Amino acid sequence: MFKKFNPYCFVSFDGEENIAPEDNKSSGETKTFTQEEVNSILAKEKRKTQEVQKQLLSQLEEAKNTAKLGTEERTNLEKKIEELQKVTMSAEERARQKEVKLQKQYEDQIAQISEEKENWKKRHTDLLISNSILRAASENKAVEPNQLLKMLKSDAKLVQKLDEDGQPINDFDVRMSLLDTDKNGKPIELDLTIGEAVKRMTELPQYGNLFEGGKSGGVGSSNINGKNGARIDVAKLAQENPAAYRELRKSNPAAIFGS
């Protein structure tokens, strides 16, 4: 005959305090527990187990961050840590960790897309600027179009066009600043499209050596012809307007220093 199972009978584990009173031992009676007491004992054991697991998890995390591990060793350790986290974490904590992980993946994807977008935008802008300069160079019979490209590209920029009301439209111009002189021979800076700038350069003697049939104002001379034949004193320009002098030296160094 089997002894009838008592659902409230609790058997203690090794190392646990014997809960049954001494008189129960001597009398041979079985100690019974209420369901609430059983639940409390089990919860206590669960907390102890979780505490041990958390300590182990902390040790593994520290080992991952401090120990010198190979790729395979690190991968295996990370798997063990992940498995242990699943055991020790509550359902709410696991959901929160998963949410953080997904959020990180989403942010990484957005950052990657933004970076790729910026790279393609830069490539597209560079292509438009280069093509515009080369086209203007060809139309104005530049001796070496690539030389003109190298000279102007760093100063050129892509600018959105505006309609008659000053509102931006879905079209762009390649523009640049060009050093010129006013009717009194004073240096001025013009904001022009690439086509306008290159065409104007063909009319200025200091750029004459860049175009077929162009006339130079004198390589290495201290004076250069400006607009309407006015003369620019290079030495005076360097003293009175260093910015304009640097622009002139950058755009046509041969006219100042000689070839």
C-alpha positions in Angstrom: 0.0 0.0 0.0 1.3 3.5 -0.9 1.1 6.1 1.7 -1.3 8.9 0.8 0.6 12.0 -0.5 0.3 15.0 1.7 0.5 18.2 -0.5 1.6 20.2 2.4 4.5 18.0 3.3 7.9 19.8 2.8 11.2 18.0 2.7 14.1 20.2 3.6 17.3 20.3 1.5 20.8 19.7 2.7 22.1 22.6 4.7 18.7 23.9 5.5 17.4 24.3 9.0 15.0 21.5 9.9 11.8 23.3 10.4 9.9 20.4 12.0 9.9 20.7 15.8 11.8 18.2 17.9 8.7 16.8 19.5 7.5 15.9 16.0 10.7 14.0 15.4 10.3 12.0 18.5 6.7 11.3 18.0 7.2 10.4 14.3 4.5 12.9 13.2 4.9 14.6 9.9 5.0 18.5 9.9 2.5 20.0 7.6 2.6 23.5 6.0 0.0 25.8 4.6 0.1 26.7 1.0 1.2 30.2 2.0 4.1 28.8 4.0 5.2 26.6 1.1 5.1 29.6 -1.3 7.1 31.7 1.1 9.8 29.0 1.4 10.0 28.4 -2.4 10.2 32.2 -3.0 13.0 32.4 -0.5 14.9 29.6 -2.3 14.3 31.3 -5.6 15.7 34.6 -4.4 18.8 32.8 -3.1 19.3 31.1 -6.5 18.8 34.4 -8.3 21.3 36.1 -6.1 23.9 33.5 -6.8 23.2 33.8 -10.6 23.5 37.6 -10.5 26.8 37.3 -8.7 28.0 34.9 -11.4 26.7 37.2 -14.1 28.6 40.1 -12.7 31.8 38.1 -12.6 31.3 37.0 -16.2 30.7 40.6 -17.3 33.8 41.7 -15.5 35.8 38.9 -17.1 34.5 39.9 -20.6 35.6 43.6 -20.0 39.0 42.9 -18.4 40.3 39.5 -19.6 42.3 39.2 -22.8 40.1 36.9 -24.9 40.3 35.6 -28.4 37.3 36.1 -30.8 35.9 32.6 -30.2 36.4 32.8 -26.4 34.6 36.2 -26.3 31.8 34.9 -28.4 31.2 31.9 -26.2 31.4 34.0 -23.1 28.8 36.5 -24.5 26.5 33.6 -25.2 26.8 32.3 -21.7 26.1 35.8 -20.3 23.1 36.2 -22.5 21.7 32.8 -21.4 22.3 33.6 -17.7 20.6 37.0 -18.2 17.5 35.3 -19.5 17.4 33.1 -16.4 18.0 35.9 -13.9 15.9 38.6 -15.5 12.2 39.0 -15.0 9.9 39.1 -18.0 9.6 42.8 -17.6 13.4 43.2 -17.5 13.8 41.0 -20.6 11.3 43.0 -22.5 13.0 46.2 -21.5 16.4 44.8 -22.6 15.0 43.7 -25.9 13.5 47.1 -26.4 16.8 48.8 -25.7 18.5 46.4 -28.2 16.0 47.1 -30.9 16.3 50.8 -30.3 20.1 50.6 -30.7 19.7 48.7 -33.9 17.2 51.3 -35.2 19.5 54.2 -34.3 22.5 52.4 -36.0 20.5 51.9 -39.1 19.4 55.5 -39.2 23.0 56.7 -38.7 24.2 54.4 -41.5 21.4 55.7 -43.9 22.2 59.3 -43.0 25.9 58.7 -43.6 25.3 57.1 -47.0 22.9 59.9 -47.9 25.5 62.5 -47.1 28.2 60.6 -49.1 25.9 60.4 -52.2 24.9 64.1 -51.8 28.6 65.1 -51.7 29.4 62.9 -54.8 26.4 64.4 -56.6 27.4 68.0 -55.7 31.1 67.4 -56.7 29.9 65.9 -60.0 27.6 68.9 -60.8 30.3 71.4 -59.9 33.0 69.6 -61.9 30.8 69.3 -65.0 29.7 72.9 -64.8 33.3 74.2 -64.7 34.4 71.9 -67.5 31.5 72.9 -69.7 32.2 76.6 -69.1 35.9 76.0 -69.8 35.0 74.3 -73.1 32.5 76.9 -74.1 35.1 79.7 -73.5 38.0 77.8 -75.2 40.2 77.2 -72.1 43.7 76.0 -73.0 43.6 73.4 -70.3 40.1 72.8 -68.9 41.4 70.5 -66.1 43.7 73.3 -65.0 40.7 75.6 -64.7 38.8 72.9 -62.9 41.6 72.6 -60.2 41.7 76.4 -59.9 38.0 77.0 -59.4 36.5 73.9 -57.8 37.4 74.8 -54.2 35.7 78.2 -54.5 32.6 76.9 -56.4 29.4 76.0 -54.5 26.0 74.6 -55.3 23.2 77.2 -54.6 19.5 76.6 -54.9 17.8 78.9 -57.3 15.0 81.3 -56.4 11.8 82.3 -58.3 10.7 85.9 -58.9 9.2 86.1 -55.4 12.5 85.0 -53.8 11.2 81.5 -53.0 13.5 78.5 -53.5 12.7 76.2 -56.5 13.8 72.7 -57.3 16.8 73.8 -59.4 20.4 74.7 -58.6 23.2 76.9 -59.9 26.9 76.5 -59.5 28.3 79.8 -58.4 31.6 81.3 -57.2 33.1 84.6 -56.1 35.4 86.4 -58.6 37.9 89.2 -57.9 37.3 92.0 -60.3 37.7 95.8 -60.3 35.1 98.6 -60.5 35.2 101.5 -62.9 37.7 103.3 -60.7 40.0 100.3 -60.6 39.2 99.4 -57.1 39.1 95.7 -56.3 35.6 94.2 -55.9 34.2 90.7 -55.4 31.5 89.5 -57.7 29.1 86.6 -57.0 28.6 84.9 -60.4 27.5 81.6 -61.9 30.4 79.5 -63.1 29.5 80.3 -66.7 29.5 84.1 -66.0 32.7 83.8 -64.0 34.6 81.9 -66.6 33.3 84.3 -69.4 34.4 87.3 -67.3 37.8 85.7 -66.8 38.4 85.6 -70.6 38.0 89.4 -70.5 40.5 90.0 -67.7 44.2 90.1 -68.8 45.4 88.4 -65.7 43.6 85.3 -66.9 44.6 85.6 -70.5 47.1 82.8 -70.5 44.3 80.3 -69.6 42.3 80.8 -72.8 43.0 80.5 -76.5 43.8 83.9 -78.0 43.9 85.5 -74.5 46.2 88.4 -73.7 48.2 88.5 -70.5 48.9 91.7 -68.6 52.5 90.8 -68.3 53.8 87.7 -66.5 55.8 88.7 -63.4 54.9 92.3 -63.7 54.1 94.4 -60.7 51.1 96.0 -62.4 48.2 94.0 -64.0 45.5 95.3 -66.2 42.0 95.4 -64.6 38.6 96.1 -65.9 38.4 98.7 -68.7 42.2 98.6 -69.0 42.7 100.1 -65.5 46.0 99.1 -63.9 46.2 97.2 -60.6 49.3 97.9 -58.5 50.0 94.5 -57.0 52.3 95.8 -54.2 49.7 98.4 -53.2 46.9 95.9 -53.4 48.9 93.6 -51.0 49.2 96.4 -48.5 45.7 97.9 -48.7 43.6 94.8 -49.3 45.4 91.6 -48.3 42.3 89.5 -48.9 41.9 90.7 -52.5 45.7 90.2 -53.0 45.5 86.6 -51.7 42.5 85.9 -54.1 44.5 87.3 -57.0 47.6 85.3 -56.1 45.5 82.1 -55.8 43.6 82.6 -59.0 46.5 83.7 -61.2 49.9 83.2 -59.4 51.8 83.4 -62.7 50.7 87.0 -63.2 52.4 87.9 -59.9 55.3 85.6 -59.5 56.0 84.6 -63.0 55.8 81.1 -64.5 
